[in-house]
Amino acid sequence: MTDSPRYDTGLTPTEQDPDGTPQTAEDELRARVRQQEATGRLGLAALLGTDMAALMDQAAGVIAEVLSVEYSEILELLADGTGLLLRAGVGWSEGLVGQATVGTNLESQAGYTLISRGPVIVEDLREERRFEGPPLLSEHGVVSGISATIYVHGHAYGVLGAHTAKKRSFTEDEVLFLQEVADVLGVAIERKQADRDKESLLGERTRWAAAAERRFTFLAEASALLSASIDYSTVLATAVRLTVPALADLCFVDVVEEAEGSVTRFALAYPDPEDVAVARELQSSYRFDPGRPHGTAKVYRTGTPELIPEVNEEILGDIARTPEHLDVLRRLNPRSYVCVPLRIAGRTLGAMGLVSSELGSYGADDVALVEGLAHCTALALDNARHRVSEAELVRELVRRAREERRVIASPRHREAPPITPRQMEVLQMLAAGRSTREIGGELYLSEATVRNHIRGLLQAFGAHSQLEVLARARELGVLP
């Protein structure tokens, strides 16, 4: 609350009623008590958490009633600072509240109020020389009025005003009352903003916790599956199979022989291995060029992950090794990409990469997840190699890759496909008749993420509809 408001007027406020009748001391006391009671009721409404729009309407009504004026207004400063929007008010023509604006600086009484040191009093707008009379006031025949700035966190939020079509002087108590209501509104707006910030922070922490839980569940399952094998080929094949279609549309593992100057693609998971041309181009070995700006070469050289949330034509051109390779990449339509180092005992053997056909599919959380999967894969390889050195392990992986040349497909036939625990939850909810929105609400997922999981289930079961997914899941014993 302000202690002694300084107001801008060339006149001395007189102690009289709105109709010009001089006030007695008893009249002044009653008026002040009424003003304080009104301010108290408004403050209580703010403390009880009244909706801000309703609180502003209540404040506008209180101002008009207590000050006996035809018009009251709450104006909010626009983000660009060029005007003030009529957020709430009493007495204005229909359709103006929420739409009408007035200028700032010297273009209006409200604008002048923002650059003044305290409340502004206007006894006769027709004779006003300090600022222009805005259309909002002149078109309603306003003659006299008072206005005060609403401050939020020390900055001007807007202006509270009271106006009348009669020529009138306002008392110091009335000016003080207007400023007190402006202060109540300022504090209420601060509280609402703080509440929104807390809700936003809580929502972000909830989303973070849910994402962390999904990563932990996926990696726990991956670690169990990977550690069950003592064969190099099986370990890497399992690693890429876990990602498609659960996390990606394509996954690869590259092994680098730096001394030989070559990169060998050991494992590849791709939804349509029957596309021979694509599979052959994707599976081929190629010359290791440490200076390439993207992909395995960059990750191997820097030892750090690479995330490309939005893959464009220029990036495809940088990744492509040949015109034929560029044609294949375009057919795959990659839109988002992440690649991480694959390390054993501190030595980088190569890289694991994931590609999605959906724009912006990958972010920082996904990098952490893929790094975790690469770490689980490396531990399983380390266990499988027994006492073989890292260099011998690389040579053995390259030898097997050249012998086998396999492209791993998403399961499409009688074998139940490996799906993540989260996909299983989505599948069970689909079987229970839940909608995408209901699934997202219960699992704290966005609808887009739920649709991604459903798309993964369609690919995993080789189905074309949700009904077909459910039918095949029951047929294969995944669902009862």
C-alpha positions as CSV (number, residue, x, y, z in Angstrom):
1,M,0.0,0.0,0.0
2,T,1.2,3.6,-0.6
3,D,1.5,5.8,2.4
4,S,1.0,9.3,1.0
5,P,0.2,9.2,-2.8
6,R,1.5,12.2,-4.7
7,Y,-1.0,13.1,-7.4
8,D,-0.6,15.3,-10.5
9,T,-3.1,18.2,-10.6
10,G,-2.9,21.9,-10.7
11,L,-5.9,22.1,-8.3
12,T,-6.5,21.5,-4.6
13,P,-9.0,18.7,-4.0
14,T,-12.1,20.0,-2.2
15,E,-14.0,18.2,0.5
16,Q,-17.4,17.9,-1.1
17,D,-19.8,15.3,-2.3
18,P,-20.0,14.3,-6.0
19,D,-22.9,16.7,-6.5
20,G,-20.9,19.6,-5.1
21,T,-22.4,19.7,-1.6
22,P,-19.7,20.3,1.1
23,Q,-18.9,17.3,3.3
24,T,-19.1,17.4,7.0
25,A,-16.4,15.6,9.1
26,E,-19.0,12.9,9.8
27,D,-19.6,12.4,6.1
28,E,-15.9,12.2,5.5
29,L,-15.5,9.5,8.2
30,R,-18.4,7.4,6.8
31,A,-16.9,7.7,3.3
32,R,-13.5,6.6,4.5
33,V,-14.9,3.6,6.4
34,R,-16.8,2.6,3.4
35,Q,-13.7,2.8,1.2
36,Q,-11.7,0.7,3.7
37,E,-14.4,-1.9,3.9
38,A,-14.5,-2.2,0.1
39,T,-10.7,-2.5,-0.1
40,G,-10.8,-5.1,2.7
41,R,-13.4,-7.2,0.8
42,L,-11.5,-7.0,-2.4
43,G,-8.2,-8.0,-0.6
44,L,-10.0,-11.0,1.0
45,A,-11.3,-12.1,-2.4
46,A,-7.8,-11.9,-3.7
47,L,-6.4,-14.0,-0.8
48,L,-9.2,-16.6,-1.4
49,G,-7.8,-17.1,-4.9
50,T,-10.6,-15.5,-6.9
51,D,-10.1,-15.9,-10.6
52,M,-8.2,-12.8,-11.9
53,A,-10.8,-11.9,-14.5
54,A,-13.6,-12.1,-11.8
55,L,-11.4,-10.1,-9.4
56,M,-10.8,-7.4,-12.0
57,D,-14.6,-7.2,-12.6
58,Q,-15.2,-7.0,-8.9
59,A,-12.6,-4.2,-8.5
60,A,-14.1,-2.2,-11.4
61,G,-17.6,-2.5,-9.8
62,V,-16.3,-1.5,-6.4
63,I,-14.6,1.6,-7.8
64,A,-17.7,2.7,-9.7
65,E,-20.0,2.2,-6.7
66,V,-17.8,3.6,-3.9
67,L,-16.7,6.7,-5.9
68,S,-20.1,7.2,-7.5
69,V,-18.8,7.4,-11.0
70,E,-20.4,6.1,-14.3
71,Y,-17.2,4.6,-15.6
72,S,-14.3,2.6,-14.2
73,E,-11.5,0.9,-16.0
74,I,-8.6,-1.5,-15.6
75,L,-6.1,-1.1,-18.5
76,E,-3.3,-3.5,-19.1
77,L,0.0,-2.4,-20.8
78,L,0.5,-4.3,-24.0
79,A,3.7,-6.3,-24.4
80,D,5.1,-3.9,-27.0
81,G,4.4,-0.9,-24.7
82,T,2.6,1.0,-27.5
83,G,-0.9,0.9,-25.9
84,L,-3.1,-0.2,-23.0
85,L,-5.9,-2.7,-23.4
86,L,-9.3,-2.3,-21.6
87,R,-9.2,-5.6,-19.6
88,A,-12.2,-4.8,-17.3
89,G,-14.6,-1.9,-16.6
90,V,-18.0,-0.5,-15.9
91,G,-20.2,1.7,-18.0
92,W,-18.4,1.4,-21.4
93,S,-20.3,0.6,-24.6
94,E,-20.9,-3.0,-25.3
95,G,-18.0,-4.8,-26.9
96,L,-15.3,-2.4,-25.8
97,V,-14.1,-4.4,-22.7
98,G,-11.4,-6.8,-23.9
99,Q,-11.0,-5.0,-27.3
100,A,-10.6,-1.2,-26.9
101,T,-7.1,0.3,-26.5
102,V,-5.7,3.7,-25.6
103,G,-2.3,5.2,-26.3
104,T,0.6,5.5,-24.0
105,N,2.8,8.5,-23.0
106,L,0.9,11.8,-23.8
107,E,-1.7,10.1,-26.0
108,S,-4.1,9.5,-23.0
109,Q,-4.7,10.1,-19.3
110,A,-3.7,6.5,-18.7
111,G,-0.5,6.9,-20.7
112,Y,0.3,10.0,-18.8
113,T,-0.3,8.2,-15.5
114,L,2.3,5.6,-16.3
115,I,5.0,8.3,-16.6
116,S,3.8,10.3,-13.6
117,R,5.0,9.9,-10.0
118,G,1.6,9.2,-8.6
119,P,-2.1,9.3,-9.3
120,V,-3.4,11.7,-11.9
121,I,-6.5,13.9,-11.3
122,V,-8.5,15.5,-14.2
123,E,-11.1,18.0,-13.3
124,D,-12.2,18.9,-16.8
125,L,-10.9,16.8,-19.7
126,R,-12.1,19.4,-22.2
127,E,-9.6,21.9,-20.9
128,E,-6.8,19.4,-20.3
129,R,-3.3,20.5,-21.7
130,R,-1.0,17.8,-20.2
131,F,-2.1,15.1,-22.5
132,E,-4.6,14.3,-25.3
133,G,-8.1,13.1,-24.5
134,P,-8.4,9.6,-26.0
135,P,-11.5,8.6,-28.0
136,L,-12.5,6.1,-25.4
137,L,-13.1,8.9,-22.9
138,S,-14.3,11.7,-25.2
139,E,-16.8,9.4,-27.0
140,H,-18.4,8.7,-23.6
141,G,-18.6,12.3,-22.7
142,V,-16.1,12.0,-19.8
143,V,-15.3,15.2,-18.1
144,S,-13.6,14.4,-14.8
145,G,-11.6,11.4,-13.6
146,I,-8.7,10.0,-11.5
147,S,-6.2,7.3,-12.4
148,A,-3.4,5.4,-10.7
149,T,-0.7,2.9,-11.9
150,I,-0.9,-0.8,-11.0
151,Y,2.5,-2.1,-10.2
152,V,3.6,-5.8,-10.4
153,H,7.0,-6.7,-9.1
154,G,8.0,-3.0,-9.2
155,H,7.1,-2.6,-12.9
156,A,4.0,-0.9,-14.4
157,Y,1.4,-3.5,-15.2
158,G,-1.4,-1.0,-16.2
159,V,-3.7,1.7,-15.0
160,L,-6.8,1.8,-12.8
161,G,-9.2,4.6,-13.5
162,A,-12.5,6.2,-12.5
163,H,-14.3,8.7,-14.7
164,T,-17.6,10.7,-14.7
165,A,-19.4,12.8,-17.3
166,K,-19.9,15.5,-14.6
167,K,-17.4,18.1,-13.7
168,R,-16.1,17.0,-10.3
169,S,-13.3,17.3,-7.9
170,F,-11.9,14.3,-6.1
171,T,-10.9,14.2,-2.4
172,E,-7.5,13.0,-1.1
173,D,-9.3,10.1,0.5
174,E,-10.8,9.1,-2.8
175,V,-7.4,9.3,-4.5
176,L,-6.0,7.2,-1.7
177,F,-8.8,4.6,-2.1
178,L,-8.1,4.3,-5.8
179,Q,-4.4,3.8,-5.2
180,E,-5.2,1.2,-2.5
181,V,-7.3,-0.8,-4.9
182,A,-4.6,-0.6,-7.5
183,D,-2.1,-2.0,-4.9
184,V,-4.5,-4.9,-4.1
185,L,-4.7,-5.7,-7.8
186,G,-1.0,-5.6,-8.1
187,V,-0.4,-8.0,-5.2
188,A,-3.1,-10.3,-6.6
189,I,-1.5,-10.4,-10.0
190,E,1.9,-11.1,-8.4
191,R,0.4,-14.1,-6.5
192,K,-1.3,-15.5,-9.6
193,Q,2.0,-15.2,-11.6
194,A,3.9,-17.0,-8.7
195,D,1.2,-19.8,-8.7
196,R,1.6,-20.2,-12.4
197,D,5.3,-20.4,-12.2
198,K,5.0,-23.0,-9.4
199,E,2.6,-25.1,-11.5
200,S,4.8,-24.8,-14.5
201,L,7.8,-26.0,-12.5
202,L,5.9,-28.8,-10.9
203,G,4.6,-29.9,-14.3
204,E,8.2,-29.8,-15.7
205,R,9.5,-31.9,-12.8
206,T,6.7,-34.4,-13.2
207,R,7.5,-34.7,-16.9
208,W,11.1,-35.1,-16.1
209,A,10.4,-37.8,-13.5
210,A,8.2,-39.7,-15.9
211,A,10.8,-39.5,-18.7
212,A,13.5,-40.7,-16.2
213,E,11.3,-43.6,-15.2
214,R,10.8,-44.6,-18.9
215,R,14.5,-44.4,-19.5
216,F,15.3,-46.5,-16.4
217,T,12.6,-49.2,-17.4
218,F,13.9,-49.4,-21.0
219,L,17.5,-49.6,-20.0
220,A,16.8,-52.2,-17.2
221,E,15.1,-54.4,-19.8
222,A,17.8,-53.8,-22.4
223,S,20.6,-54.7,-19.9
224,A,18.9,-58.0,-19.0
225,L,18.4,-59.0,-22.6
226,L,21.9,-58.0,-23.7
227,S,23.8,-59.6,-20.8
228,A,22.0,-62.9,-21.5
229,S,24.3,-63.4,-24.6
230,I,27.9,-64.3,-24.8
231,D,28.1,-63.9,-28.6
232,Y,29.1,-60.6,-30.2
233,S,26.7,-60.8,-33.1
234,T,23.8,-61.6,-30.9
235,V,24.6,-58.7,-28.5
236,L,24.7,-56.1,-31.3
237,A,21.7,-57.6,-33.1
238,T,19.7,-57.4,-29.9
239,A,20.8,-53.8,-29.3
240,V,19.5,-52.5,-32.7
241,R,16.4,-54.7,-32.6
242,L,15.4,-53.1,-29.2
243,T,15.3,-49.6,-30.8
244,V,13.2,-50.3,-33.9
245,P,10.4,-49.4,-33.9
246,A,10.3,-48.5,-30.2
247,L,12.7,-45.6,-30.5
248,A,13.6,-45.2,-34.1
249,D,12.8,-46.1,-37.7
250,L,16.4,-47.2,-38.3
251,C,19.3,-48.1,-36.1
252,F,22.9,-48.9,-37.0
253,V,26.1,-49.9,-35.2
254,D,29.4,-49.0,-36.9
255,V,32.8,-50.4,-36.0
256,V,35.8,-48.2,-36.9
257,E,39.2,-49.7,-37.9
258,E,41.2,-46.5,-37.7
259,A,44.5,-48.1,-38.7
260,E,42.8,-49.6,-41.8
261,G,41.0,-46.4,-42.5
262,S,37.6,-48.1,-42.7
263,V,34.1,-48.1,-41.1
264,T,32.1,-51.4,-41.1
265,R,28.4,-51.4,-40.4
266,F,28.0,-54.4,-38.2
267,A,24.3,-54.3,-37.3
268,L,21.4,-52.6,-38.9
269,A,17.7,-52.6,-38.0
270,Y,15.4,-51.3,-40.7
271,P,11.6,-51.9,-41.1
272,D,11.8,-53.0,-44.7
273,P,14.8,-55.2,-45.4
274,E,13.2,-56.5,-48.6
275,D,14.1,-53.2,-50.2
276,V,17.4,-54.7,-51.5
277,A,18.9,-51.5,-52.9
278,V,18.4,-49.6,-49.7
279,A,19.6,-52.4,-47.5
280,R,22.7,-52.9,-49.6
281,E,23.6,-49.2,-49.5
282,L,22.9,-48.9,-45.8
283,Q,24.9,-52.1,-44.9
284,S,28.0,-51.3,-46.9
285,S,31.4,-50.6,-45.5
286,Y,33.1,-47.3,-46.4
287,R,36.3,-45.4,-46.0
288,F,36.9,-43.7,-42.7
289,D,37.2,-39.9,-43.1
290,P,37.7,-38.3,-39.7
291,G,37.0,-34.9,-41.1
292,R,33.4,-35.6,-42.1
293,P,31.0,-33.1,-40.3
294,H,28.4,-35.6,-39.2
295,G,27.8,-39.2,-38.3
296,T,30.1,-42.0,-37.0
297,A,33.3,-40.1,-38.1
298,K,32.4,-37.1,-36.0
299,V,31.3,-39.0,-33.0
300,Y,34.4,-41.3,-33.2
301,R,36.7,-38.2,-33.5
302,T,35.1,-36.1,-30.8
303,G,34.0,-38.9,-28.4
304,T,30.8,-37.0,-27.8
305,P,27.2,-37.6,-29.0
306,E,25.7,-35.8,-32.0
307,L,22.1,-34.7,-31.9
308,I,20.3,-33.3,-35.0
309,P,16.7,-32.6,-34.0
310,E,15.8,-31.5,-37.5
311,V,17.5,-33.0,-40.5
312,N,17.4,-30.9,-43.7
313,E,18.7,-31.3,-47.2
314,E,22.0,-29.6,-46.5
315,I,22.7,-32.0,-43.7
316,L,21.7,-35.0,-45.9
317,G,24.2,-33.7,-48.4
318,D,27.0,-33.6,-45.8
319,I,26.2,-37.1,-44.5
320,A,25.9,-38.8,-48.0
321,R,29.1,-40.4,-49.2
322,T,28.0,-40.8,-52.8
323,P,25.1,-39.7,-55.1
324,E,23.7,-43.2,-54.7
325,H,23.9,-42.9,-50.9
326,L,22.1,-39.5,-51.0
327,D,19.3,-41.1,-53.1
328,V,18.9,-43.8,-50.4
329,L,18.9,-41.3,-47.6
330,R,16.2,-39.3,-49.3
331,R,14.0,-42.4,-49.7
332,L,14.4,-43.0,-46.0
333,N,13.2,-39.5,-45.3
334,P,15.2,-39.0,-42.0
335,R,13.9,-36.0,-40.0
336,S,15.6,-36.4,-36.7
337,Y,18.9,-38.1,-35.7
338,V,21.1,-39.0,-32.8
339,C,24.5,-40.8,-32.8
340,V,26.6,-41.8,-29.7
341,P,30.0,-43.3,-29.1
342,L,30.3,-47.1,-28.4
343,R,33.1,-47.5,-25.9
344,I,34.8,-50.5,-24.1
345,A,37.3,-50.0,-21.3
346,G,37.7,-46.3,-22.3
347,R,38.4,-47.0,-26.0
348,T,35.9,-45.9,-28.6
349,L,35.1,-48.9,-30.9
350,G,32.6,-47.1,-33.1
351,A,29.1,-45.6,-32.9
352,M,25.4,-46.3,-32.5
353,G,23.0,-44.2,-34.4
354,L,19.2,-43.8,-34.4
355,V,17.1,-42.2,-37.2
356,S,13.4,-41.1,-37.0
357,S,11.1,-40.1,-39.9
358,E,9.4,-37.6,-37.5
359,L,10.6,-34.0,-37.2
360,G,12.0,-33.1,-33.8
361,S,11.6,-36.7,-32.4
362,Y,14.9,-36.5,-30.5
363,G,16.1,-34.2,-27.7
364,A,18.5,-34.2,-24.8
365,D,16.6,-36.9,-22.9
366,D,16.8,-39.2,-25.9
367,V,20.6,-38.7,-26.1
368,A,20.8,-39.8,-22.5
369,L,18.7,-42.9,-23.3
370,V,20.8,-43.9,-26.4
371,E,24.0,-43.3,-24.4
372,G,22.6,-45.6,-21.8
373,L,21.8,-48.3,-24.4
374,A,25.3,-47.9,-25.9
375,H,26.8,-48.4,-22.4
376,C,24.7,-51.5,-21.8
377,T,25.8,-52.8,-25.2
378,A,29.4,-52.1,-24.5
379,L,29.2,-53.9,-21.1
380,A,27.7,-57.0,-22.8
381,L,30.4,-56.9,-25.4
382,D,33.1,-56.6,-22.7
383,N,31.6,-59.6,-20.9
384,A,31.5,-61.6,-24.2
385,R,35.1,-60.9,-25.3
386,H,36.6,-62.7,-22.3
387,R,40.3,-61.8,-22.4
388,V,40.4,-60.7,-26.0
389,S,42.0,-57.2,-26.4
390,E,40.0,-54.3,-27.7
391,A,41.9,-54.3,-31.0
392,E,41.2,-58.0,-31.5
393,L,37.5,-57.5,-30.7
394,V,37.3,-54.8,-33.4
395,R,38.9,-57.2,-35.9
396,E,36.6,-60.0,-34.9
397,L,33.5,-57.8,-35.2
398,V,34.6,-56.6,-38.7
399,R,35.2,-60.2,-39.8
400,R,31.8,-61.3,-38.7
401,A,30.1,-58.3,-40.2
402,R,31.7,-59.0,-43.6
403,E,30.7,-62.6,-43.4
404,E,27.1,-62.1,-42.3
405,R,25.9,-58.8,-43.9
406,R,22.5,-59.1,-42.1
407,V,19.8,-56.5,-42.0
408,I,17.6,-57.0,-39.0
409,A,13.9,-56.5,-39.6
410,S,11.2,-55.7,-37.1
411,P,9.4,-59.0,-36.4
412,R,6.4,-59.5,-38.7
413,H,5.4,-63.1,-38.4
414,R,4.6,-65.8,-35.8
415,E,7.2,-64.8,-33.2
416,A,6.0,-62.3,-30.5
417,P,7.9,-59.0,-31.1
418,P,10.1,-57.5,-28.4
419,I,8.3,-54.4,-27.1
420,T,9.2,-52.0,-24.3
421,P,7.3,-52.0,-21.0
422,R,5.8,-48.6,-21.9
423,Q,4.6,-50.0,-25.2
424,M,3.0,-52.9,-23.3
425,E,1.2,-50.4,-21.1
426,V,-0.1,-48.6,-24.2
427,L,-1.1,-51.9,-25.8
428,Q,-3.0,-53.0,-22.6
429,M,-4.9,-49.6,-22.5
430,L,-5.8,-49.9,-26.2
431,A,-7.2,-53.4,-25.4
432,A,-9.2,-51.8,-22.6
433,G,-10.8,-49.4,-25.1
434,R,-8.9,-46.3,-23.9
435,S,-8.5,-43.3,-26.3
436,T,-5.2,-41.6,-27.1
437,R,-6.0,-38.7,-24.8
438,E,-7.0,-41.0,-21.9
439,I,-3.8,-43.0,-22.3
440,G,-1.7,-39.9,-22.3
441,G,-3.4,-38.5,-19.2
442,E,-2.9,-41.7,-17.2
443,L,0.7,-42.2,-18.3
444,Y,1.7,-38.5,-18.2
445,L,2.5,-38.5,-21.9
446,S,1.6,-36.1,-24.7
447,E,-0.8,-37.3,-27.3
448,A,2.0,-37.1,-29.9
449,T,4.1,-39.5,-27.8
450,V,1.2,-41.9,-27.4
451,R,0.7,-41.9,-31.1
452,N,4.5,-42.6,-31.6
453,H,4.1,-45.7,-29.3
454,I,1.1,-46.8,-31.3
455,R,3.0,-46.4,-34.5
456,G,5.8,-48.5,-33.0
457,L,3.3,-51.2,-32.1
458,L,1.9,-51.2,-35.6
459,Q,5.4,-51.7,-37.0
460,A,6.4,-54.3,-34.4
461,F,3.3,-56.5,-35.1
462,G,3.3,-55.8,-38.9
463,A,-0.2,-54.4,-38.6
464,H,-2.1,-51.6,-40.4
465,S,-4.6,-50.6,-37.7
466,Q,-5.0,-50.7,-34.0
467,L,-7.6,-53.5,-34.3
468,E,-5.1,-55.6,-36.2
469,V,-2.4,-54.9,-33.6
470,L,-4.8,-56.1,-30.8
471,A,-5.8,-59.2,-32.9
472,R,-2.1,-60.2,-33.5
473,A,-1.1,-59.5,-29.9
474,R,-3.8,-61.9,-28.7
475,E,-2.9,-64.4,-31.4
476,L,0.8,-64.4,-30.3
477,G,-0.1,-64.5,-26.6
478,V,1.1,-61.0,-25.8
479,L,-2.5,-60.2,-24.7
480,P,-4.9,-62.6,-23.0
